[in-house]
């Protein structure tokens, strides 16, 4: 076993080094490869080090899993990456839960029970099943919200928090019963599985689309915790290490996302941002909206010296990352300064915009985070907002009644001209009107982001 642990340590070092390189788009691909090599080493060490394995089943698992992974990698669009991450979080949690269930059946089923399993065994099994099952159902609810199968708005009802509290107390009770009461162990364990599955749904359902980046990060942390718990069930150091790393990094990322929204994790889980706001439609009707054509927008851009693009989820949905790069390249060719402003929670998962723009070969040095780019808006000629909404809403700075009050935003309203591209006047994920649209220096160009940018490029070339 000593040499196996040596391989696990090697894998852990590669995991850590890979995570470090994942922190920047320039090094992310190599970081992903390094971490994948670490996982391969851990898997091979496990297979070689443990006897009595049915390699036929393992090979079948490799083939089926590899095919599914390859299909996902080829078929899933970048715009659907948040959904895929949510599904993978769910699969990770589900796998950990299945490991716990299998161990429980082996050690505690009546036909196999020679002596009462140790408290350690039962505690780790219950923890693995609880976190894994909750992650599985919660992740698929998140997937449904992202994909549109379930409404992206919070689903709330009277007594919801009380119900969750009761479910949590019952879950704790049945978990303790599973460990301490052998006579009803099987029934208690079944209750733990059912309650964990229900709690996963009831915890995620009331969370709105505005908070999906945080939810995805948190569920990723849950999947890591479930994997670590499964490692303790199996007494596998490699699984414990990798699960702990995923859990810790997911929690750190969740904390970063919460800071990016100026909200606590408790507020994200229970705050229900995304409910319809009274008077939202009326507030937008009262704004002085100025609608421009792409020809007029092209003339404004042609006269600008400094342009900052602000991508949002609307750009991702339209798959307009290549179109915006082409417009930016043309403007750069005309001697203009171009950069991209990336908000920490832009898109629908952490790093969504960075990866999307990297796919279009946008230079990494043009991608600026919030703290770096905000001072640039004060001497910016044109800020081009592409499908972003809540992350550029000035209400976050001054309207204490707004659910996004205090959230750090991109200060696009400081630019001389704000050119906003949206399909419609519908509010963003937070469900509130954006007062930026009615500002004197704001103009609207309505339409699909990709088609609008392509037409804008044609108009620029004709000037």
Protein Blocks (a to p, Z undefined) as FASTA:
>chain_A
ZZmmmmmmmmmmmmmmmmmmmmpfklmmmmmmmmmmmmmmmmmmmmmmpghiafklmmmm
mmmmmmmmmmmmmmpcfklmmmmmmmmmmmmmmmmmmmmmmmmmmmmgmklmmbdcdfkl
mmmmmmmmmmmmmmmmmmmmmmmmmnopacfbdcddehklmmmmmmmmmmmmmmmmmmmm
mmlmmmmmmmmmmmmmmmmmmmmmmpcfklmmmmmmmmmmmmmmmmmmmmmmnopaklmm
mmmmmmmmmmmmmmmmmmmnopafklmmmnopoiacehklmmmmmpccddddfklmmmmm
mmpmbdcddddfklmmnopmmmmmmmmmmmmmnopacdddddfkgcjbehklmmmmmmno
pafklpccfklmmmmmmmcfbdcdehiaklmcfklmmmmkbmkgoiacdfkklpmbdcdd
dfblcdcfkopacfklmpmkbccdeddfklmmmmmmmmmmmZZ
